[in-house]
């Protein structure tokens, strides 16, 4: 779900940072995001707006305007 949310924001021009500690999920994120961006008919530039990190400390907090939680429950 987080990859799809990231794709929606990236498709509309937002710089997106995804935190994913699980290596397997992190590894599948580019493929999942690309599929979501394609279904949104987003430009190729949109994929470049998505960055994936393993920890919250990697985020550019001074430039962060919105945080969306999409953790499994």
Secondary structure, DSSP 4 states (H G I P E B T S, - for coil): -HHHHHHHHHHTT--EEEE---HHHHHHHHHHHHHHHHHTT--GGGGGGEEEESSGGGS-GGG----------
